[in-house]
Structure formats: C-alpha cells, structure tokens
Amino acid sequence: QSVSSKQRVTGLDFIPGLHPLLSLSKMDQTLAIYQQILTSLPSRNVVQISNDLESLRDLLHLLAASKSCPLPQVRALESLESLGVVLEASLYSTEVVALSWLQGSLQDM
C-alpha cells in the first residue's frame, strides 16, 4: 500500500530534521533522540538499529574523551512525552519518517 505524498501527518516535530550537525554533543543528542523513538516503536525490525545507535553514541563519547572534551549526559526530552499519542495515531508514518530522517542524519555525520 503506497502513501500519497499529499497526505500529512502532524505531531512529528519531535523528530530531528535534516540539518548540519556541528558538534559531537549535537550528534550525540540527535542519536539519543532517534534511539528513544526507535525503542518506543513496537516493531522488532528496529531493535538492531537502536543497538547500533547505542554503539555509535559510545564511540562518540570515546572520541570526545580522547580529545579531552567529554560529552554531557543526554536526558529524556520533554518533546518525546507526546510520542505515545503520536504512535497511536500514526504508527507506520512515525516509523517511516524516523528511519528516513535517521538515514539522512547519519549521512550528514
């Protein structure tokens, strides 16, 4: 089943958009947000991706520590509190958008 490009799904503004990531801490924060989103999805297809994001975040922390600039701990974002409501309304769209934007963010990194 295809989705029309004219259909709009609202409430996905908590997903980081595609923009240049200028710092290690911004990269870490972006990966943390995607990791939170993916772990909230019921699909088992995203478990490995979530684990890979954790590994990438660990590598970022090691890189930052090796440069003597440790990264601050990322805490849960308030914008993700509404994630459950969005998932109920548009589960498939949330997964598709999150994975597509994650791919773009990783390519930018």
TAJO-V389094 format. One record per residue. N is the residue number from 0. RES is the residue in one letter. SS is DSSP state (@ for helix, = for strand, . for the rest). PSI is psi in degrees with one decimal (* if undefined). OMEGA is omega in whole degrees, 0 to 359 (999 if undefined). Layout:
# TAJO-V389094
n | res | ss | psi | omega
N | RES | SS | PSI | OMEGA
N | RES | SS | PSI | OMEGA
This chain:
# TAJO-V389094
n | res | ss | psi | omega
0 | Q | . | 125.3 | 181
1 | S | . | 156.3 | 180
2 | V | . | 128.5 | 180
3 | S | . | 140.8 | 178
4 | S | . | -12.9 | 179
5 | K | . | -13.7 | 178
6 | Q | . | 141.5 | 180
7 | R | . | 137.5 | 174
8 | V | . | 124.8 | 181
9 | T | . | 162.3 | 176
10 | G | . | 8.0 | 181
11 | L | . | 17.5 | 184
12 | D | . | -8.4 | 177
13 | F | . | -14.2 | 179
14 | I | . | 125.7 | 181
15 | P | . | 133.0 | 178
16 | G | . | 176.5 | 179
17 | L | . | 115.2 | 178
18 | H | . | 156.2 | 180
19 | P | . | 136.0 | 178
20 | L | . | 118.2 | 190
21 | L | . | -14.5 | 184
22 | S | . | 160.5 | 177
23 | L | @ | -38.4 | 181
24 | S | @ | -36.3 | 177
25 | K | @ | -39.1 | 176
26 | M | @ | -44.7 | 181
27 | D | @ | -43.6 | 180
28 | Q | @ | -43.0 | 180
29 | T | @ | -45.6 | 179
30 | L | @ | -37.5 | 179
31 | A | @ | -40.8 | 179
32 | I | @ | -47.5 | 179
33 | Y | @ | -38.3 | 179
34 | Q | @ | -42.4 | 178
35 | Q | @ | -42.7 | 180
36 | I | @ | -48.1 | 183
37 | L | @ | -37.9 | 179
38 | T | @ | -17.1 | 177
39 | S | @ | -16.5 | 180
40 | L | . | 139.5 | 181
41 | P | . | -13.7 | 183
42 | S | . | 132.2 | 178
43 | R | @ | -12.6 | 182
44 | N | @ | -17.4 | 185
45 | V | @ | 0.9 | 182
46 | V | @ | -46.4 | 180
47 | Q | @ | -37.9 | 178
48 | I | @ | -42.4 | 178
49 | S | @ | -42.0 | 177
50 | N | @ | -39.1 | 178
51 | D | @ | -37.1 | 177
52 | L | @ | -39.0 | 177
53 | E | @ | -42.6 | 178
54 | S | @ | -41.8 | 177
55 | L | @ | -41.0 | 178
56 | R | @ | -39.7 | 176
57 | D | @ | -41.6 | 178
58 | L | @ | -40.2 | 177
59 | L | @ | -41.5 | 179
60 | H | @ | -39.9 | 177
61 | L | @ | -42.5 | 178
62 | L | @ | -45.3 | 180
63 | A | @ | -42.5 | 179
64 | A | @ | -37.2 | 180
65 | S | @ | -22.8 | 178
66 | K | . | 10.7 | 180
67 | S | . | 37.5 | 175
68 | C | . | 72.0 | 182
69 | P | . | 145.7 | 182
70 | L | . | 143.9 | 175
71 | P | . | 155.0 | 177
72 | Q | . | 134.7 | 177
73 | V | . | 129.0 | 178
74 | R | . | 163.8 | 181
75 | A | . | 137.1 | 182
76 | L | . | 140.2 | 180
77 | E | @ | -31.3 | 182
78 | S | @ | -20.0 | 180
79 | L | @ | -2.7 | 178
80 | E | @ | -30.2 | 181
81 | S | @ | 4.2 | 184
82 | L | @ | -41.4 | 180
83 | G | @ | -42.1 | 179
84 | V | @ | -42.6 | 180
85 | V | @ | -41.0 | 180
86 | L | @ | -38.3 | 178
87 | E | @ | -40.4 | 185
88 | A | @ | -34.5 | 186
89 | S | @ | 63.1 | 183
90 | L | @ | -52.0 | 184
91 | Y | @ | -46.1 | 181
92 | S | @ | -40.9 | 179
93 | T | @ | -44.3 | 180
94 | E | @ | -45.7 | 181
95 | V | @ | -47.1 | 181
96 | V | @ | -45.8 | 181
97 | A | @ | -45.7 | 181
98 | L | @ | -38.7 | 179
99 | S | @ | -45.9 | 180
100 | W | @ | -33.1 | 176
101 | L | @ | -44.5 | 179
102 | Q | @ | -45.2 | 178
103 | G | @ | -41.1 | 179
104 | S | @ | -41.6 | 179
105 | L | @ | -37.4 | 177
106 | Q | @ | -36.1 | 177
107 | D | @ | -31.9 | 181
108 | M | . | * | 999
